Amino acid sequence: MIDHKKFTFMMHCGAEEVPVKQLESLRCPEPDYDTGWTPVPHFEFQQEVKDSLSRGHMRIVNEAHAITHNKNQGDLGDRYFGLFQLEGGNGTCEIVGLRNSHDKTFAASLVMGMGVFVCDNLSFSGEVKVARKHTRYIQRDMPQLIAKAVANLNDLRGWQQERVEAYQETTLDTRALVNDLIMESFRSRALPPSQIGHVLAAWEDQPNHEKYAEEFGPRNAWSLFNAFTETFKNRVNPHVLSTRTQLLHGVFDNHIGLAKPVALQEV
């Protein structure tokens, strides 16, 4: 489960977390009309995403913004990273990650998913992805691309709700079932061997948790999934957290016989 108060950047390489208002004062280079390179101001990019989320009736409950690079000119700001945390429910948390550059390093990019990892070492992963190179007409195209990604997030949100309910309805009433899921997670590379014992310990300790009934529920696939994510939160490198979580979902979905009704692809 994702703690809304703790979800933030993992800072590397001299990145600086800044208030969103500071993005407005950063200088954006002029377009290169010979090559067609057309940078987009960081503030405008994140504002377009905010506006699209608002139009999609998604409320931002937490946000973080960071800038890095351009130190040779005595300033930061060539590269931007952002996180928007959306209001969720049923023990889930939806995250929107942003990335933009003014130094031709990477495209203006957006990822959405049930927890993504975005940091200044260029790690960028999620379940719905959109990227647009800084070429001519980017400012014309980005609103439509962002709107499409937000629409896909709505599909993902509905699917995630169905998935959680299916996990909650799948009883794990024998030790053999739990062991099978843990070993299958290991075989699929969702769980490193060093963490097997920690997952088992988290599963066995759940009934002793003071908020067990509220946060974990009965002995079912959802409570076992949370035993994994509790372990991942404290022991798994954030660079691989998103990949591990998606692999883990694959293991549980396969066990239940759950198939995605909507294909969520890069745009």
C-alpha positions as CSV (number, residue, x, y, z in Angstrom):
1,M,0.0,0.0,0.0
2,I,1.3,3.5,-0.8
3,D,1.6,6.1,1.9
4,H,0.3,9.4,0.5
5,K,2.5,11.4,2.8
6,K,5.7,9.6,1.9
7,F,5.5,9.3,-1.9
8,T,8.0,11.7,-3.3
9,F,11.2,11.8,-5.4
10,M,14.3,9.9,-4.8
11,M,16.9,12.6,-5.5
12,H,20.2,11.9,-7.3
13,C,22.8,13.9,-9.2
14,G,22.1,17.3,-7.6
15,A,18.4,17.7,-8.3
16,E,16.6,20.3,-6.3
17,E,13.0,20.1,-5.3
18,V,11.2,23.4,-5.9
19,P,7.8,24.9,-5.5
20,V,5.7,24.9,-8.7
21,K,5.7,28.7,-8.8
22,Q,9.4,28.7,-9.3
23,L,9.1,26.8,-12.6
24,E,7.4,29.9,-14.0
25,S,10.5,32.0,-13.6
26,L,12.8,29.5,-15.4
27,R,14.2,30.5,-18.8
28,C,13.1,28.4,-21.7
29,P,15.5,28.5,-24.8
30,E,14.3,29.9,-28.1
31,P,13.3,27.4,-30.8
32,D,15.9,26.4,-33.4
33,Y,14.1,27.1,-36.6
34,D,16.8,25.5,-38.7
35,T,16.4,22.1,-37.0
36,G,12.8,22.4,-35.8
37,W,13.8,21.9,-32.2
38,T,11.0,23.5,-30.1
39,P,11.4,23.3,-26.3
40,V,8.4,23.7,-24.1
41,P,8.5,25.6,-20.8
42,H,8.4,23.3,-17.8
43,F,5.6,25.4,-16.1
44,E,3.4,25.2,-19.2
45,F,3.9,21.5,-19.6
46,Q,2.9,20.7,-16.0
47,Q,0.0,23.1,-16.2
48,E,-1.4,21.5,-19.3
49,V,-1.3,18.1,-17.5
50,K,-3.0,19.6,-14.4
51,D,-5.7,21.1,-16.6
52,S,-6.3,17.9,-18.4
53,L,-6.6,16.0,-15.2
54,S,-9.1,18.5,-13.9
55,R,-11.2,18.1,-17.1
56,G,-11.1,14.4,-16.4
57,H,-12.5,15.0,-12.9
58,M,-9.3,13.8,-11.2
59,R,-8.2,15.6,-8.1
60,I,-4.5,16.1,-7.3
61,V,-3.9,15.5,-3.5
62,N,-0.1,15.9,-3.5
63,E,2.5,17.1,-6.0
64,A,6.3,17.5,-6.2
65,H,8.5,19.2,-8.7
66,A,12.3,19.1,-9.2
67,I,14.9,20.6,-11.5
68,T,18.4,19.8,-12.4
69,H,21.4,20.5,-14.7
70,N,22.5,23.7,-16.5
71,K,25.0,24.3,-13.7
72,N,27.7,25.7,-16.0
73,Q,25.5,28.7,-16.5
74,G,25.2,29.2,-12.8
75,D,21.6,28.0,-12.7
76,L,19.4,24.9,-12.6
77,G,16.4,24.1,-14.7
78,D,17.3,22.4,-18.0
79,R,15.7,19.2,-16.8
80,Y,12.4,18.9,-15.0
81,F,10.7,16.0,-13.1
82,G,7.2,16.1,-11.6
83,L,4.9,13.9,-9.6
84,F,1.1,14.3,-9.2
85,Q,-0.6,12.0,-6.7
86,L,-4.3,11.6,-7.4
87,E,-7.2,11.0,-5.0
88,G,-7.8,7.3,-5.0
89,G,-9.7,4.7,-3.0
90,N,-9.9,1.1,-1.9
91,G,-6.2,1.0,-0.8
92,T,-4.8,2.2,-4.2
93,C,-2.9,5.2,-5.2
94,E,-2.7,6.7,-8.7
95,I,0.4,8.6,-9.7
96,V,1.2,10.8,-12.7
97,G,4.9,11.4,-13.5
98,L,6.2,14.1,-15.8
99,R,9.6,14.7,-17.4
100,N,10.7,17.6,-19.7
101,S,14.1,19.0,-20.9
102,H,15.4,22.2,-22.3
103,D,18.8,20.6,-23.3
104,K,17.6,18.0,-25.9
105,T,18.2,15.2,-23.4
106,F,14.8,13.6,-23.5
107,A,11.3,14.2,-24.8
108,A,8.4,15.7,-23.0
109,S,7.0,12.6,-21.3
110,L,4.1,11.6,-19.1
111,V,3.5,8.3,-17.3
112,M,0.5,7.2,-15.3
113,G,-0.1,4.2,-13.2
114,M,-0.7,2.7,-9.8
115,G,2.6,4.1,-8.5
116,V,5.4,5.1,-10.9
117,F,9.0,6.0,-10.3
118,V,10.4,9.2,-11.7
119,C,13.8,10.6,-10.7
120,D,16.6,12.6,-12.1
121,N,18.8,9.7,-13.1
122,L,16.3,9.2,-16.0
123,S,14.4,6.3,-14.6
124,F,10.9,6.6,-15.9
125,S,8.2,3.9,-15.8
126,G,4.5,3.4,-15.5
127,E,1.4,1.7,-17.0
128,V,0.2,4.5,-19.4
129,K,2.9,6.3,-21.3
130,V,3.1,9.3,-23.6
131,A,6.1,11.0,-25.1
132,R,6.5,13.8,-27.6
133,K,9.9,14.9,-29.0
134,H,10.6,18.7,-29.0
135,T,9.9,19.2,-32.7
136,R,7.8,21.7,-34.5
137,Y,4.1,21.7,-33.5
138,I,4.8,20.1,-30.1
139,Q,2.6,22.7,-28.4
140,R,-0.2,21.9,-30.9
141,D,0.0,18.2,-30.4
142,M,0.7,17.9,-26.6
143,P,-2.8,18.8,-25.4
144,Q,-4.4,16.0,-27.5
145,L,-1.7,13.5,-26.4
146,I,-2.1,14.3,-22.7
147,A,-5.9,14.1,-23.0
148,K,-5.6,10.7,-24.5
149,A,-3.3,9.5,-21.7
150,V,-5.8,10.9,-19.1
151,A,-8.6,9.0,-20.8
152,N,-6.5,5.8,-20.6
153,L,-5.9,6.5,-16.9
154,N,-9.7,6.5,-16.5
155,D,-9.7,3.0,-18.1
156,L,-6.9,2.0,-15.8
157,R,-8.7,3.3,-12.8
158,G,-11.8,1.3,-13.5
159,W,-9.7,-1.8,-14.3
160,Q,-7.7,-1.4,-11.1
161,Q,-10.9,-1.3,-9.0
162,E,-12.0,-4.5,-10.6
163,R,-8.6,-6.1,-10.0
164,V,-8.6,-5.2,-6.3
165,E,-12.1,-6.5,-5.8
166,A,-11.1,-9.8,-7.5
167,Y,-8.1,-10.1,-5.2
168,Q,-10.3,-9.5,-2.2
169,E,-12.7,-12.2,-3.3
170,T,-10.0,-14.8,-3.8
171,T,-9.6,-16.7,-0.5
172,L,-6.1,-18.0,0.4
173,D,-7.1,-20.5,3.2
174,T,-4.2,-22.9,3.0
175,R,-0.5,-22.5,3.5
176,A,0.1,-24.3,0.2
177,L,-1.7,-21.6,-1.8
178,V,0.3,-18.9,-0.2
179,N,3.6,-20.7,-0.8
180,D,2.7,-21.4,-4.4
181,L,2.1,-17.7,-5.1
182,I,5.3,-16.7,-3.3
183,M,7.3,-19.2,-5.3
184,E,5.7,-18.2,-8.6
185,S,6.5,-14.6,-7.8
186,F,10.1,-15.6,-7.3
187,R,10.2,-17.5,-10.6
188,S,8.7,-14.5,-12.4
189,R,11.5,-12.3,-11.0
190,A,8.9,-10.2,-9.1
191,L,10.4,-11.3,-5.8
192,P,14.2,-11.6,-5.1
193,P,15.1,-14.7,-3.1
194,S,16.4,-12.5,-0.2
195,Q,12.9,-11.1,0.3
196,I,10.9,-14.4,0.5
197,G,11.3,-14.6,4.3
198,H,10.2,-11.0,4.7
199,V,7.0,-11.5,2.7
200,L,6.1,-14.6,4.7
201,A,6.8,-12.7,7.9
202,A,4.6,-9.7,6.8
203,W,1.8,-12.2,5.8
204,E,2.0,-13.9,9.2
205,D,2.1,-10.6,11.1
206,Q,-0.9,-9.0,9.5
207,P,-3.5,-10.4,11.9
208,N,-1.5,-8.7,14.7
209,H,-1.7,-5.3,13.0
210,E,-3.8,-2.8,15.0
211,K,-5.6,-1.8,11.8
212,Y,-5.7,-5.3,10.3
213,A,-9.4,-5.4,9.5
214,E,-9.4,-2.0,7.9
215,E,-6.2,-2.2,5.9
216,F,-5.7,-5.9,5.1
217,G,-9.0,-7.7,5.5
218,P,-9.3,-11.5,5.6
219,R,-6.8,-14.1,4.4
220,N,-7.2,-13.4,0.7
221,A,-5.1,-12.5,-2.4
222,W,-5.4,-8.8,-1.6
223,S,-3.9,-9.2,1.9
224,L,-1.0,-11.3,0.5
225,F,-0.4,-8.7,-2.2
226,N,-0.1,-6.1,0.5
227,A,2.4,-8.3,2.3
228,F,4.6,-8.1,-0.8
229,T,4.1,-4.3,-1.2
230,E,4.9,-3.7,2.5
231,T,8.2,-5.6,1.9
232,F,8.9,-3.7,-1.3
233,K,8.3,-0.3,0.3
234,N,11.2,-0.8,2.7
235,R,13.6,-3.2,1.0
236,V,13.4,-2.9,-2.8
237,N,15.4,-0.4,-4.8
238,P,13.1,2.2,-6.2
239,H,14.6,1.9,-9.6
240,V,13.0,-1.6,-10.0
241,L,9.9,-1.0,-7.8
242,S,7.5,-0.3,-10.6
243,T,8.7,-3.3,-12.7
244,R,8.5,-5.6,-9.7
245,T,5.0,-4.4,-8.9
246,Q,3.8,-5.0,-12.5
247,L,5.3,-8.5,-12.5
248,L,3.6,-9.2,-9.2
249,H,0.3,-8.1,-10.6
250,G,0.9,-10.6,-13.5
251,V,1.4,-13.4,-11.1
252,F,-1.7,-12.7,-9.1
253,D,-3.8,-12.0,-12.2
254,N,-2.8,-15.3,-13.7
255,H,-3.6,-17.1,-10.5
256,I,-7.1,-15.6,-10.5
257,G,-7.6,-15.9,-14.2
258,L,-8.0,-12.2,-14.6
259,A,-7.4,-10.6,-18.1
260,K,-7.3,-6.8,-18.8
261,P,-10.4,-5.8,-20.8
262,V,-8.7,-2.7,-22.2
263,A,-5.3,-2.6,-23.9
264,L,-3.3,0.3,-22.4
265,Q,-0.5,1.2,-24.7
266,E,2.1,3.9,-25.3
267,V,0.9,6.9,-27.4
